[in-house]
Amino acid sequence: MDAPAVGRELLPEDLQTAEAIAAFLADAEATADPAYIEHAREVAARARAMHGIK
């Protein structure tokens, strides 16, 4: 099983604000790992839907 490139795995439940999502995506982009960036975008999309964030 592949681990995320940075930190512990964040779940949509962990990302409850637009600012938290933005920071999470910025950290993912900083890794320059296309697979991790795509994964982070999917987690962020689920978090937005779960918490009603646009």
mmCIF entry with sequence, helices, sheets and N, C-alpha, C, O atoms, coordinates in Angstrom:
data_MODEL
# 
_entry.id   MODEL 
# 
_entity.id                         1 
_entity.type                       polymer 
_entity.pdbx_number_of_molecules   1 
# 
_entity_poly.entity_id                      1 
_entity_poly.type                           'polypeptide(L)' 
_entity_poly.nstd_linkage                   no 
_entity_poly.nstd_monomer                   no 
_entity_poly.pdbx_seq_one_letter_code       MDAPAVGRELLPEDLQTAEAIAAFLADAEATADPAYIEHAREVAARARAMHGIK 
_entity_poly.pdbx_seq_one_letter_code_can   MDAPAVGRELLPEDLQTAEAIAAFLADAEATADPAYIEHAREVAARARAMHGIK 
_entity_poly.pdbx_strand_id                 A 
# 
loop_
_entity_poly_seq.entity_id 
_entity_poly_seq.num 
_entity_poly_seq.mon_id 
_entity_poly_seq.hetero 
1 1  MET n 
1 2  ASP n 
1 3  ALA n 
1 4  PRO n 
1 5  ALA n 
1 6  VAL n 
1 7  GLY n 
1 8  ARG n 
1 9  GLU n 
1 10 LEU n 
1 11 LEU n 
1 12 PRO n 
1 13 GLU n 
1 14 ASP n 
1 15 LEU n 
1 16 GLN n 
1 17 THR n 
1 18 ALA n 
1 19 GLU n 
1 20 ALA n 
1 21 ILE n 
1 22 ALA n 
1 23 ALA n 
1 24 PHE n 
1 25 LEU n 
1 26 ALA n 
1 27 ASP n 
1 28 ALA n 
1 29 GLU n 
1 30 ALA n 
1 31 THR n 
1 32 ALA n 
1 33 ASP n 
1 34 PRO n 
1 35 ALA n 
1 36 TYR n 
1 37 ILE n 
1 38 GLU n 
1 39 HIS n 
1 40 ALA n 
1 41 ARG n 
1 42 GLU n 
1 43 VAL n 
1 44 ALA n 
1 45 ALA n 
1 46 ARG n 
1 47 ALA n 
1 48 ARG n 
1 49 ALA n 
1 50 MET n 
1 51 HIS n 
1 52 GLY n 
1 53 ILE n 
1 54 LYS n 
# 
_struct_asym.id          A 
_struct_asym.entity_id   1 
# 
loop_
_struct_conf.conf_type_id 
_struct_conf.id 
_struct_conf.pdbx_PDB_helix_id 
_struct_conf.beg_label_comp_id 
_struct_conf.beg_label_asym_id 
_struct_conf.beg_label_seq_id 
_struct_conf.pdbx_beg_PDB_ins_code 
_struct_conf.end_label_comp_id 
_struct_conf.end_label_asym_id 
_struct_conf.end_label_seq_id 
_struct_conf.pdbx_end_PDB_ins_code 
_struct_conf.beg_auth_comp_id 
_struct_conf.beg_auth_asym_id 
_struct_conf.beg_auth_seq_id 
_struct_conf.end_auth_comp_id 
_struct_conf.end_auth_asym_id 
_struct_conf.end_auth_seq_id 
_struct_conf.pdbx_PDB_helix_class 
_struct_conf.details 
_struct_conf.pdbx_PDB_helix_length 
HELX_P HELX_P1 AA1 PRO A 12 ? ASP A 14 ? PRO A 12 ASP A 14 5 ? 3  
HELX_P HELX_P2 AA2 ALA A 18 ? THR A 31 ? ALA A 18 THR A 31 1 ? 14 
HELX_P HELX_P3 AA3 PRO A 34 ? HIS A 51 ? PRO A 34 HIS A 51 1 ? 18 
# 
_struct_conf_type.id          HELX_P 
_struct_conf_type.criteria    ? 
_struct_conf_type.reference   ? 
# 
loop_
_atom_site.group_PDB 
_atom_site.id 
_atom_site.type_symbol 
_atom_site.label_atom_id 
_atom_site.label_alt_id 
_atom_site.label_comp_id 
_atom_site.label_asym_id 
_atom_site.label_entity_id 
_atom_site.label_seq_id 
_atom_site.pdbx_PDB_ins_code 
_atom_site.Cartn_x 
_atom_site.Cartn_y 
_atom_site.Cartn_z 
_atom_site.occupancy 
_atom_site.B_iso_or_equiv 
_atom_site.pdbx_formal_charge 
_atom_site.auth_seq_id 
_atom_site.auth_comp_id 
_atom_site.auth_asym_id 
_atom_site.auth_atom_id 
_atom_site.pdbx_PDB_model_num 
ATOM 1   N N  . MET A 1 1  ? 0.828   -1.173 0.000  1.00 0.00 ? 1  MET A N  1 
ATOM 2   C CA . MET A 1 1  ? 0.000   0.000  0.000  1.00 0.00 ? 1  MET A CA 1 
ATOM 3   C C  . MET A 1 1  ? 0.878   1.243  0.000  1.00 0.00 ? 1  MET A C  1 
ATOM 4   O O  . MET A 1 1  ? 1.818   1.346  0.789  1.00 0.00 ? 1  MET A O  1 
ATOM 5   N N  . ASP A 1 2  ? 0.575   2.179  -0.877 1.00 0.00 ? 2  ASP A N  1 
ATOM 6   C CA . ASP A 1 2  ? 1.357   3.406  -0.967 1.00 0.00 ? 2  ASP A CA 1 
ATOM 7   C C  . ASP A 1 2  ? 0.926   4.394  0.101  1.00 0.00 ? 2  ASP A C  1 
ATOM 8   O O  . ASP A 1 2  ? -0.266  4.587  0.337  1.00 0.00 ? 2  ASP A O  1 
ATOM 9   N N  . ALA A 1 3  ? 1.888   5.006  0.735  1.00 0.00 ? 3  ALA A N  1 
ATOM 10  C CA . ALA A 1 3  ? 1.608   6.036  1.737  1.00 0.00 ? 3  ALA A CA 1 
ATOM 11  C C  . ALA A 1 3  ? 1.628   7.393  1.065  1.00 0.00 ? 3  ALA A C  1 
ATOM 12  O O  . ALA A 1 3  ? 2.273   7.557  0.030  1.00 0.00 ? 3  ALA A O  1 
ATOM 13  N N  . PRO A 1 4  ? 0.939   8.368  1.628  1.00 0.00 ? 4  PRO A N  1 
ATOM 14  C CA . PRO A 1 4  ? 0.987   9.712  1.065  1.00 0.00 ? 4  PRO A CA 1 
ATOM 15  C C  . PRO A 1 4  ? 2.394   10.276 1.160  1.00 0.00 ? 4  PRO A C  1 
ATOM 16  O O  . PRO A 1 4  ? 3.174   9.869  2.020  1.00 0.00 ? 4  PRO A O  1 
ATOM 17  N N  . ALA A 1 5  ? 2.717   11.204 0.287  1.00 0.00 ? 5  ALA A N  1 
ATOM 18  C CA . ALA A 1 5  ? 4.063   11.750 0.226  1.00 0.00 ? 5  ALA A CA 1 
ATOM 19  C C  . ALA A 1 5  ? 4.416   12.576 1.459  1.00 0.00 ? 5  ALA A C  1 
ATOM 20  O O  . ALA A 1 5  ? 5.581   12.630 1.851  1.00 0.00 ? 5  ALA A O  1 
ATOM 21  N N  . VAL A 1 6  ? 3.432   13.215 2.072  1.00 0.00 ? 6  VAL A N  1 
ATOM 22  C CA . VAL A 1 6  ? 3.713   14.056 3.230  1.00 0.00 ? 6  VAL A CA 1 
ATOM 23  C C  . VAL A 1 6  ? 2.700   13.792 4.344  1.00 0.00 ? 6  VAL A C  1 
ATOM 24  O O  . VAL A 1 6  ? 1.516   13.570 4.087  1.00 0.00 ? 6  VAL A O  1 
ATOM 25  N N  . GLY A 1 7  ? 3.186   13.819 5.577  1.00 0.00 ? 7  GLY A N  1 
ATOM 26  C CA . GLY A 1 7  ? 2.298   13.725 6.731  1.00 0.00 ? 7  GLY A CA 1 
ATOM 27  C C  . GLY A 1 7  ? 1.414   12.496 6.764  1.00 0.00 ? 7  GLY A C  1 
ATOM 28  O O  . GLY A 1 7  ? 1.558   11.576 5.960  1.00 0.00 ? 7  GLY A O  1 
ATOM 29  N N  . ARG A 1 8  ? 0.491   12.507 7.721  1.00 0.00 ? 8  ARG A N  1 
ATOM 30  C CA . ARG A 1 8  ? -0.465  11.410 7.798  1.00 0.00 ? 8  ARG A CA 1 
ATOM 31  C C  . ARG A 1 8  ? -1.555  11.628 6.762  1.00 0.00 ? 8  ARG A C  1 
ATOM 32  O O  . ARG A 1 8  ? -1.750  12.739 6.268  1.00 0.00 ? 8  ARG A O  1 
ATOM 33  N N  . GLU A 1 9  ? -2.237  10.590 6.455  1.00 0.00 ? 9  GLU A N  1 
ATOM 34  C CA . GLU A 1 9  ? -3.324  10.667 5.478  1.00 0.00 ? 9  GLU A CA 1 
ATOM 35  C C  . GLU A 1 9  ? -4.461  11.502 6.056  1.00 0.00 ? 9  GLU A C  1 
ATOM 36  O O  . GLU A 1 9  ? -4.983  11.194 7.127  1.00 0.00 ? 9  GLU A O  1 
ATOM 37  N N  . LEU A 1 10 ? -4.837  12.549 5.348  1.00 0.00 ? 10 LEU A N  1 
ATOM 38  C CA . LEU A 1 10 ? -5.985  13.347 5.760  1.00 0.00 ? 10 LEU A CA 1 
ATOM 39  C C  . LEU A 1 10 ? -7.233  12.798 5.098  1.00 0.00 ? 10 LEU A C  1 
ATOM 40  O O  . LEU A 1 10 ? -7.204  12.322 3.964  1.00 0.00 ? 10 LEU A O  1 
ATOM 41  N N  . LEU A 1 11 ? -8.320  12.877 5.832  1.00 0.00 ? 11 LEU A N  1 
ATOM 42  C CA . LEU A 1 11 ? -9.608  12.425 5.339  1.00 0.00 ? 11 LEU A CA 1 
ATOM 43  C C  . LEU A 1 11 ? -10.488 13.639 5.088  1.00 0.00 ? 11 LEU A C  1 
ATOM 44  O O  . LEU A 1 11 ? -10.220 14.716 5.622  1.00 0.00 ? 11 LEU A O  1 
ATOM 45  N N  . PRO A 1 12 ? -11.532 13.483 4.285  1.00 0.00 ? 12 PRO A N  1 
ATOM 46  C CA . PRO A 1 12 ? -12.439 14.612 4.065  1.00 0.00 ? 12 PRO A CA 1 
ATOM 47  C C  . PRO A 1 12 ? -12.967 15.197 5.379  1.00 0.00 ? 12 PRO A C  1 
ATOM 48  O O  . PRO A 1 12 ? -13.213 16.400 5.468  1.00 0.00 ? 12 PRO A O  1 
ATOM 49  N N  . GLU A 1 13 ? -13.139 14.357 6.389  1.00 0.00 ? 13 GLU A N  1 
ATOM 50  C CA . GLU A 1 13 ? -13.614 14.823 7.689  1.00 0.00 ? 13 GLU A CA 1 
ATOM 51  C C  . GLU A 1 13 ? -12.642 15.803 8.333  1.00 0.00 ? 13 GLU A C  1 
ATOM 52  O O  . GLU A 1 13 ? -13.048 16.644 9.135  1.00 0.00 ? 13 GLU A O  1 
ATOM 53  N N  . ASP A 1 14 ? -11.355 15.698 7.985  1.00 0.00 ? 14 ASP A N  1 
ATOM 54  C CA . ASP A 1 14 ? -10.325 16.568 8.556  1.00 0.00 ? 14 ASP A CA 1 
ATOM 55  C C  . ASP A 1 14 ? -10.323 17.957 7.927  1.00 0.00 ? 14 ASP A C  1 
ATOM 56  O O  . ASP A 1 14 ? -9.838  18.911 8.536  1.00 0.00 ? 14 ASP A O  1 
ATOM 57  N N  . LEU A 1 15 ? -10.852 18.077 6.735  1.00 0.00 ? 15 LEU A N  1 
ATOM 58  C CA . LEU A 1 15 ? -10.800 19.324 5.970  1.00 0.00 ? 15 LEU A CA 1 
ATOM 59  C C  . LEU A 1 15 ? -12.158 20.001 6.037  1.00 0.00 ? 15 LEU A C  1 
ATOM 60  O O  . LEU A 1 15 ? -13.017 19.769 5.187  1.00 0.00 ? 15 LEU A O  1 
ATOM 61  N N  . GLN A 1 16 ? -12.349 20.840 7.050  1.00 0.00 ? 16 GLN A N  1 
ATOM 62  C CA . GLN A 1 16 ? -13.673 21.387 7.318  1.00 0.00 ? 16 GLN A CA 1 
ATOM 63  C C  . GLN A 1 16 ? -13.850 22.835 6.888  1.00 0.00 ? 16 GLN A C  1 
ATOM 64  O O  . GLN A 1 16 ? -14.941 23.387 7.031  1.00 0.00 ? 16 GLN A O  1 
ATOM 65  N N  . THR A 1 17 ? -12.793 23.466 6.362  1.00 0.00 ? 17 THR A N  1 
ATOM 66  C CA . THR A 1 17 ? -12.893 24.848 5.903  1.00 0.00 ? 17 THR A CA 1 
ATOM 67  C C  . THR A 1 17 ? -12.224 24.987 4.540  1.00 0.00 ? 17 THR A C  1 
ATOM 68  O O  . THR A 1 17 ? -11.407 24.158 4.139  1.00 0.00 ? 17 THR A O  1 
ATOM 69  N N  . ALA A 1 18 ? -12.591 26.054 3.845  1.00 0.00 ? 18 ALA A N  1 
ATOM 70  C CA . ALA A 1 18 ? -11.955 26.325 2.547  1.00 0.00 ? 18 ALA A CA 1 
ATOM 71  C C  . ALA A 1 18 ? -10.454 26.546 2.728  1.00 0.00 ? 18 ALA A C  1 
ATOM 72  O O  . ALA A 1 18 ? -9.658  26.161 1.872  1.00 0.00 ? 18 ALA A O  1 
ATOM 73  N N  . GLU A 1 19 ? -10.075 27.162 3.832  1.00 0.00 ? 19 GLU A N  1 
ATOM 74  C CA . GLU A 1 19 ? -8.659  27.422 4.100  1.00 0.00 ? 19 GLU A CA 1 
ATOM 75  C C  . GLU A 1 19 ? -7.894  26.121 4.322  1.00 0.00 ? 19 GLU A C  1 
ATOM 76  O O  . GLU A 1 19 ? -6.772  25.968 3.839  1.00 0.00 ? 19 GLU A O  1 
ATOM 77  N N  . ALA A 1 20 ? -8.494  25.190 5.046  1.00 0.00 ? 20 ALA A N  1 
ATOM 78  C CA . ALA A 1 20 ? -7.846  23.900 5.279  1.00 0.00 ? 20 ALA A CA 1 
ATOM 79  C C  . ALA A 1 20 ? -7.672  23.138 3.972  1.00 0.00 ? 20 ALA A C  1 
ATOM 80  O O  . ALA A 1 20 ? -6.638  22.509 3.746  1.00 0.00 ? 20 ALA A O  1 
ATOM 81  N N  . ILE A 1 21 ? -8.674  23.196 3.124  1.00 0.00 ? 21 ILE A N  1 
ATOM 82  C CA . ILE A 1 21 ? -8.592  22.522 1.822  1.00 0.00 ? 21 ILE A CA 1 
ATOM 83  C C  . ILE A 1 21 ? -7.499  23.156 0.975  1.00 0.00 ? 21 ILE A C  1 
ATOM 84  O O  . ILE A 1 21 ? -6.702  22.454 0.353  1.00 0.00 ? 21 ILE A O  1 
ATOM 85  N N  . ALA A 1 22 ? -7.461  24.479 0.952  1.00 0.00 ? 22 ALA A N  1 
ATOM 86  C CA . ALA A 1 22 ? -6.441  25.179 0.158  1.00 0.00 ? 22 ALA A CA 1 
ATOM 87  C C  . ALA A 1 22 ? -5.038  24.828 0.631  1.00 0.00 ? 22 ALA A C  1 
ATOM 88  O O  . ALA A 1 22 ? -4.147  24.594 -0.187 1.00 0.00 ? 22 ALA A O  1 
ATOM 89  N N  . ALA A 1 23 ? -4.834  24.790 1.946  1.00 0.00 ? 23 ALA A N  1 
ATOM 90  C CA . ALA A 1 23 ? -3.517  24.449 2.486  1.00 0.00 ? 23 ALA A CA 1 
ATOM 91  C C  . ALA A 1 23 ? -3.146  23.009 2.142  1.00 0.00 ? 23 ALA A C  1 
ATOM 92  O O  . ALA A 1 23 ? -2.002  22.725 1.788  1.00 0.00 ? 23 ALA A O  1 
ATOM 93  N N  . PHE A 1 24 ? -4.115  22.105 2.248  1.00 0.00 ? 24 PHE A N  1 
ATOM 94  C CA . PHE A 1 24 ? -3.890  20.701 1.912  1.00 0.00 ? 24 PHE A CA 1 
ATOM 95  C C  . PHE A 1 24 ? -3.468  20.552 0.449  1.00 0.00 ? 24 PHE A C  1 
ATOM 96  O O  . PHE A 1 24 ? -2.524  19.827 0.134  1.00 0.00 ? 24 PHE A O  1 
ATOM 97  N N  . LEU A 1 25 ? -4.181  21.249 -0.439 1.00 0.00 ? 25 LEU A N  1 
ATOM 98  C CA . LEU A 1 25 ? -3.855  21.167 -1.864 1.00 0.00 ? 25 LEU A CA 1 
ATOM 99  C C  . LEU A 1 25 ? -2.498  21.808 -2.158 1.00 0.00 ? 25 LEU A C  1 
ATOM 100 O O  . LEU A 1 25 ? -1.752  21.306 -2.999 1.00 0.00 ? 25 LEU A O  1 
ATOM 101 N N  . ALA A 1 26 ? -2.172  22.902 -1.482 1.00 0.00 ? 26 ALA A N  1 
ATOM 102 C CA . ALA A 1 26 ? -0.866  23.535 -1.677 1.00 0.00 ? 26 ALA A CA 1 
ATOM 103 C C  . ALA A 1 26 ? 0.257   22.598 -1.252 1.00 0.00 ? 26 ALA A C  1 
ATOM 104 O O  . ALA A 1 26 ? 1.275   22.488 -1.935 1.00 0.00 ? 26 ALA A O  1 
ATOM 105 N N  . ASP A 1 27 ? 0.069   21.931 -0.131 1.00 0.00 ? 27 ASP A N  1 
ATOM 106 C CA . ASP A 1 27 ? 1.078   20.966 0.326  1.00 0.00 ? 27 ASP A CA 1 
ATOM 107 C C  . ASP A 1 27 ? 1.232   19.824 -0.677 1.00 0.00 ? 27 ASP A C  1 
ATOM 108 O O  . ASP A 1 27 ? 2.344   19.372 -0.947 1.00 0.00 ? 27 ASP A O  1 
ATOM 109 N N  . ALA A 1 28 ? 0.118   19.366 -1.221 1.00 0.00 ? 28 ALA A N  1 
ATOM 110 C CA . ALA A 1 28 ? 0.174   18.292 -2.215 1.00 0.00 ? 28 ALA A CA 1 
ATOM 111 C C  . ALA A 1 28 ? 0.918   18.754 -3.467 1.00 0.00 ? 28 ALA A C  1 
ATOM 112 O O  . ALA A 1 28 ? 1.760   18.031 -4.000 1.00 0.00 ? 28 ALA A O  1 
ATOM 113 N N  . GLU A 1 29 ? 0.601   19.959 -3.929 1.00 0.00 ? 29 GLU A N  1 
ATOM 114 C CA . GLU A 1 29 ? 1.279   20.496 -5.122 1.00 0.00 ? 29 GLU A CA 1 
ATOM 115 C C  . GLU A 1 29 ? 2.785   20.610 -4.887 1.00 0.00 ? 29 GLU A C  1 
ATOM 116 O O  . GLU A 1 29 ? 3.579   20.386 -5.801 1.00 0.00 ? 29 GLU A O  1 
ATOM 117 N N  . ALA A 1 30 ? 3.172   20.954 -3.673 1.00 0.00 ? 30 ALA A N  1 
ATOM 118 C CA . ALA A 1 30 ? 4.592   21.110 -3.345 1.00 0.00 ? 30 ALA A CA 1 
ATOM 119 C C  . ALA A 1 30 ? 5.371   19.814 -3.457 1.00 0.00 ? 30 ALA A C  1 
ATOM 120 O O  . ALA A 1 30 ? 6.594   19.841 -3.597 1.00 0.00 ? 30 ALA A O  1 
ATOM 121 N N  . THR A 1 31 ? 4.685   18.675 -3.399 1.00 0.00 ? 31 THR A N  1 
ATOM 122 C CA . THR A 1 31 ? 5.392   17.397 -3.513 1.00 0.00 ? 31 THR A CA 1 
ATOM 123 C C  . THR A 1 31 ? 5.821   17.113 -4.941 1.00 0.00 ? 31 THR A C  1 
ATOM 124 O O  . THR A 1 31 ? 6.765   16.357 -5.172 1.00 0.00 ? 31 THR A O  1 
ATOM 125 N N  . ALA A 1 32 ? 5.122   17.726 -5.911 1.00 0.00 ? 32 ALA A N  1 
ATOM 126 C CA . ALA A 1 32 ? 5.379   17.486 -7.339 1.00 0.00 ? 32 ALA A CA 1 
ATOM 127 C C  . ALA A 1 32 ? 5.153   16.021 -7.724 1.00 0.00 ? 32 ALA A C  1 
ATOM 128 O O  . ALA A 1 32 ? 5.686   15.550 -8.729 1.00 0.00 ? 32 ALA A O  1 
ATOM 129 N N  . ASP A 1 33 ? 4.373   15.315 -6.931 1.00 0.00 ? 33 ASP A N  1 
ATOM 130 C CA . ASP A 1 33 ? 4.046   13.909 -7.194 1.00 0.00 ? 33 ASP A CA 1 
ATOM 131 C C  . ASP A 1 33 ? 2.655   13.870 -7.822 1.00 0.00 ? 33 ASP A C  1 
ATOM 132 O O  . ASP A 1 33 ? 1.657   14.057 -7.126 1.00 0.00 ? 33 ASP A O  1 
ATOM 133 N N  . PRO A 1 34 ? 2.579   13.628 -9.140 1.00 0.00 ? 34 PRO A N  1 
ATOM 134 C CA . PRO A 1 34 ? 1.278   13.680 -9.822 1.00 0.00 ? 34 PRO A CA 1 
ATOM 135 C C  . PRO A 1 34 ? 0.225   12.760 -9.215 1.00 0.00 ? 34 PRO A C  1 
ATOM 136 O O  . PRO A 1 34 ? -0.945  13.135 -9.142 1.00 0.00 ? 34 PRO A O  1 
ATOM 137 N N  . ALA A 1 35 ? 0.606   11.588 -8.788 1.00 0.00 ? 35 ALA A N  1 
ATOM 138 C CA . ALA A 1 35 ? -0.360  10.651 -8.212 1.00 0.00 ? 35 ALA A CA 1 
ATOM 139 C C  . ALA A 1 35 ? -0.899  11.183 -6.883 1.00 0.00 ? 35 ALA A C  1 
ATOM 140 O O  . ALA A 1 35 ? -2.096  11.091 -6.615 1.00 0.00 ? 35 ALA A O  1 
ATOM 141 N N  . TYR A 1 36 ? -0.018  11.738 -6.057 1.00 0.00 ? 36 TYR A N  1 
ATOM 142 C CA . TYR A 1 36 ? -0.458  12.278 -4.775 1.00 0.00 ? 36 TYR A CA 1 
ATOM 143 C C  . TYR A 1 36 ? -1.309  13.531 -4.971 1.00 0.00 ? 36 TYR A C  1 
ATOM 144 O O  . TYR A 1 36 ? -2.288  13.736 -4.253 1.00 0.00 ? 36 TYR A O  1 
ATOM 145 N N  . ILE A 1 37 ? -0.944  14.361 -5.931 1.00 0.00 ? 37 ILE A N  1 
ATOM 146 C CA . ILE A 1 37 ? -1.722  15.559 -6.221 1.00 0.00 ? 37 ILE A CA 1 
ATOM 147 C C  . ILE A 1 37 ? -3.135  15.176 -6.652 1.00 0.00 ? 37 ILE A C  1 
ATOM 148 O O  . ILE A 1 37 ? -4.105  15.780 -6.195 1.00 0.00 ? 37 ILE A O  1 
ATOM 149 N N  . GLU A 1 38 ? -3.258  14.193 -7.515 1.00 0.00 ? 38 GLU A N  1 
ATOM 150 C CA . GLU A 1 38 ? -4.584  13.735 -7.956 1.00 0.00 ? 38 GLU A CA 1 
ATOM 151 C C  . GLU A 1 38 ? -5.377  13.181 -6.774 1.00 0.00 ? 38 GLU A C  1 
ATOM 152 O O  . GLU A 1 38 ? -6.567  13.462 -6.632 1.00 0.00 ? 38 GLU A O  1 
ATOM 153 N N  . HIS A 1 39 ? -4.724  12.405 -5.942 1.00 0.00 ? 39 HIS A N  1 
ATOM 154 C CA . HIS A 1 39 ? -5.384  11.865 -4.754 1.00 0.00 ? 39 HIS A CA 1 
ATOM 155 C C  . HIS A 1 39 ? -5.871  13.011 -3.859 1.00 0.00 ? 39 HIS A C  1 
ATOM 156 O O  . HIS A 1 39 ? -7.003  12.983 -3.375 1.00 0.00 ? 39 HIS A O  1 
ATOM 157 N N  . ALA A 1 40 ? -5.029  14.003 -3.644 1.00 0.00 ? 40 ALA A N  1 
ATOM 158 C CA . ALA A 1 40 ? -5.397  15.138 -2.797 1.00 0.00 ? 40 ALA A CA 1 
ATOM 159 C C  . ALA A 1 40 ? -6.586  15.890 -3.382 1.00 0.00 ? 40 ALA A C  1 
ATOM 160 O O  . ALA A 1 40 ? -7.469  16.324 -2.643 1.00 0.00 ? 40 ALA A O  1 
ATOM 161 N N  . ARG A 1 41 ? -6.615  16.045 -4.689 1.00 0.00 ? 41 ARG A N  1 
ATOM 162 C CA . ARG A 1 41 ? -7.755  16.720 -5.324 1.00 0.00 ? 41 ARG A CA 1 
ATOM 163 C C  . ARG A 1 41 ? -9.048  15.937 -5.101 1.00 0.00 ? 41 ARG A C  1 
ATOM 164 O O  . ARG A 1 41 ? -10.105 16.534 -4.895 1.00 0.00 ? 41 ARG A O  1 
ATOM 165 N N  . GLU A 1 42 ? -8.972  14.621 -5.142 1.00 0.00 ? 42 GLU A N  1 
ATOM 166 C CA . GLU A 1 42 ? -10.155 13.791 -4.890 1.00 0.00 ? 42 GLU A CA 1 
ATOM 167 C C  . GLU A 1 42 ? -10.622 13.925 -3.438 1.00 0.00 ? 42 GLU A C  1 
ATOM 168 O O  . GLU A 1 42 ? -11.820 14.034 -3.174 1.00 0.00 ? 42 GLU A O  1 
ATOM 169 N N  . VAL A 1 43 ? -9.679  13.915 -2.509 1.00 0.00 ? 43 VAL A N  1 
ATOM 170 C CA . VAL A 1 43 ? -10.025 14.084 -1.091 1.00 0.00 ? 43 VAL A CA 1 
ATOM 171 C C  . VAL A 1 43 ? -10.646 15.463 -0.883 1.00 0.00 ? 43 VAL A C  1 
ATOM 172 O O  . VAL A 1 43 ? -11.642 15.595 -0.171 1.00 0.00 ? 43 VAL A O  1 
ATOM 173 N N  . ALA A 1 44 ? -10.065 16.482 -1.497 1.00 0.00 ? 44 ALA A N  1 
ATOM 174 C CA . ALA A 1 44 ? -10.580 17.841 -1.357 1.00 0.00 ? 44 ALA A CA 1 
ATOM 175 C C  . ALA A 1 44 ? -11.997 17.948 -1.922 1.00 0.00 ? 44 ALA A C  1 
ATOM 176 O O  . ALA A 1 44 ? -12.851 18.605 -1.327 1.00 0.00 ? 44 ALA A O  1 
ATOM 177 N N  . ALA A 1 45 ? -12.249 17.318 -3.047 1.00 0.00 ? 45 ALA A N  1 
ATOM 178 C CA . ALA A 1 45 ? -13.592 17.346 -3.639 1.00 0.00 ? 45 ALA A CA 1 
ATOM 179 C C  . ALA A 1 45 ? -14.605 16.679 -2.710 1.00 0.00 ? 45 ALA A C  1 
ATOM 180 O O  . ALA A 1 45 ? -15.723 17.170 -2.553 1.00 0.00 ? 45 ALA A O  1 
ATOM 181 N N  . ARG A 1 46 ? -14.218 15.569 -2.100 1.00 0.00 ? 46 ARG A N  1 
ATOM 182 C CA . ARG A 1 46 ? -15.115 14.903 -1.158 1.00 0.00 ? 46 ARG A CA 1 
ATOM 183 C C  . ARG A 1 46 ? -15.352 15.778 0.069  1.00 0.00 ? 46 ARG A C  1 
ATOM 184 O O  . ARG A 1 46 ? -16.471 15.845 0.580  1.00 0.00 ? 46 ARG A O  1 
ATOM 185 N N  . ALA A 1 47 ? -14.304 16.448 0.541  1.00 0.00 ? 47 ALA A N  1 
ATOM 186 C CA . ALA A 1 47 ? -14.444 17.332 1.702  1.00 0.00 ? 47 ALA A CA 1 
ATOM 187 C C  . ALA A 1 47 ? -15.379 18.491 1.385  1.00 0.00 ? 47 ALA A C  1 
ATOM 188 O O  . ALA A 1 47 ? -16.235 18.840 2.197  1.00 0.00 ? 47 ALA A O  1 
ATOM 189 N N  . ARG A 1 48 ? -15.218 19.089 0.208  1.00 0.00 ? 48 ARG A N  1 
ATOM 190 C CA . ARG A 1 48 ? -16.108 20.193 -0.179 1.00 0.00 ? 48 ARG A CA 1 
ATOM 191 C C  . ARG A 1 48 ? -17.562 19.738 -0.196 1.00 0.00 ? 48 ARG A C  1 
ATOM 192 O O  . ARG A 1 48 ? -18.438 20.434 0.317  1.00 0.00 ? 48 ARG A O  1 
ATOM 193 N N  . ALA A 1 49 ? -17.816 18.585 -0.777 1.00 0.00 ? 49 ALA A N  1 
ATOM 194 C CA . ALA A 1 49 ? -19.172 18.067 -0.847 1.00 0.00 ? 49 ALA A CA 1 
ATOM 195 C C  . ALA A 1 49 ? -19.711 17.740 0.539  1.00 0.00 ? 49 ALA A C  1 
ATOM 196 O O  . ALA A 1 49 ? -20.866 18.039 0.844  1.00 0.00 ? 49 ALA A O  1 
ATOM 197 N N  . MET A 1 50 ? -18.893 17.134 1.370  1.00 0.00 ? 50 MET A N  1 
ATOM 198 C CA . MET A 1 50 ? -19.313 16.718 2.701  1.00 0.00 ? 50 MET A CA 1 
ATOM 199 C C  . MET A 1 50 ? -19.671 17.914 3.592  1.00 0.00 ? 50 MET A C  1 
ATOM 200 O O  . MET A 1 50 ? -20.620 17.862 4.374  1.00 0.00 ? 50 MET A O  1 
ATOM 201 N N  . HIS A 1 51 ? -18.886 18.994 3.454  1.00 0.00 ? 51 HIS A N  1 
ATOM 202 C CA . HIS A 1 51 ? -19.060 20.141 4.341  1.00 0.00 ? 51 HIS A CA 1 
ATOM 203 C C  . HIS A 1 51 ? -19.767 21.311 3.668  1.00 0.00 ? 51 HIS A C  1 
ATOM 204 O O  . HIS A 1 51 ? -19.900 22.379 4.265  1.00 0.00 ? 51 HIS A O  1 
ATOM 205 N N  . GLY A 1 52 ? -20.221 21.120 2.431  1.00 0.00 ? 52 GLY A N  1 
ATOM 206 C CA . GLY A 1 52 ? -20.946 22.189 1.733  1.00 0.00 ? 52 GLY A CA 1 
ATOM 207 C C  . GLY A 1 52 ? -20.085 23.391 1.409  1.00 0.00 ? 52 GLY A C  1 
ATOM 208 O O  . GLY A 1 52 ? -20.560 24.526 1.448  1.00 0.00 ? 52 GLY A O  1 
ATOM 209 N N  . ILE A 1 53 ? -18.822 23.154 1.090  1.00 0.00 ? 53 ILE A N  1 
ATOM 210 C CA . ILE A 1 53 ? -17.882 24.235 0.768  1.00 0.00 ? 53 ILE A CA 1 
ATOM 211 C C  . ILE A 1 53 ? -17.794 24.360 -0.753 1.00 0.00 ? 53 ILE A C  1 
ATOM 212 O O  . ILE A 1 53 ? -17.626 23.368 -1.461 1.00 0.00 ? 53 ILE A O  1 
ATOM 213 N N  . LYS A 1 54 ? -17.911 25.581 -1.234 1.00 0.00 ? 54 LYS A N  1 
ATOM 214 C CA . LYS A 1 54 ? -17.837 25.791 -2.693 1.00 0.00 ? 54 LYS A CA 1 
ATOM 215 C C  . LYS A 1 54 ? -16.471 26.086 -3.185 1.00 0.00 ? 54 LYS A C  1 
ATOM 216 O O  . LYS A 1 54 ? -16.276 26.281 -4.385 1.00 0.00 ? 54 LYS A O  1 
# 
